[in-house]
Amino acid sequence: MTTDTYQPSRKPSFSSTLRALSGLAIAGLAFWALFYFMSLLLAHAPEPIGSRSELLIEGAQKTLSLTVWSGALGLLVGVGLGLSKLSRHRWLRWPADSTVAILRGTPLLVQIMFIYYAVPSLHPSLNMTDFLACVVALSLNVGAYNAEVVRGAILAIPRGQTEAALSLGFTPFQTMFWVILPQSLRVALLPLINNLVALLKDSSLASSVGLLELSLAGNRISSETFQPVPVISTIAFVYFLMTTTITYFAGRIEKFLRIEGGGSSHDPR
C-alpha cells in the first residue's frame, strides 16, 4: 500500500527550457512550411482552385490566426473558470457555474452573432471588428469547455499532494499554483488539445459575420464557379492538414512533458 507524498518538482534546467523554446520555433516553422506547401500545391491545382488559390490561403491563414488567439485566451479563461468552480466562496463559484452553463448550453453561432451585433448596441465603445468579435466569442466558448477539463484534472490529483504541500508550509495559493496546477495541466493536456482541434473547425462559424476565413473563402469560390465538389473537397483537405499538424505537435509536447515529469510507474509507453 502506497501513500501520496509530495515530491518537489525539479527546477527547469537550461537544456529543458531550450528544448521547449526550440519546440515552439519548430512548430512555427512547420506551419510556415505547411502554408508554403499548400500555396504551391493549390496554385498548380486544376480549376476552379488554381487561379483562386491565394484566396484560399488567405482564408486558411485567418483560420489559423483565429485558432491561435482564441486557443491561448480560451486556456486562460478555462483555468480561471475551472479554479472558480472549485472555490469555497459562493461569490466565485456560482458566477463561474452559470457562465459555463450558458456558454456550453447555447450555440456558438448565436454567441458570435450576439457579441458582434448585440453587444455594440449596449454602448458604442463596445463596437468590435469582425475578427475581434470572433476571437472573443471563440475564446469564451472554448474556455467554458476547458474549464470542465481543468476542474476534472485538478480533482484527479491525489489529495495527499495538497496535504503534504500544506504541511511543508506552503500557503493554499502556493499549493495550487506550484504543486497542483502544473500536475493537473499535464493530466489535462490531451483533452485541451482536443478542444483546440475542435476550435479550429468551429472557427468556420466566423463566416456568419462576414470574416473571410477558410470556409467563407470556399463559399465565395463555389458561388462564383458553381463547382462545389472540388472546392469543398479542397477546403476539407486544408482543414485536415492543419488539424493533423496540430495533433502531431501536441503528441510531441505530451511526450516531452511525460519525460520531464518522469512518467508514471504504471505508464506502459
Beta strands, then each sheet from edge to edge (+ up, - down):
end
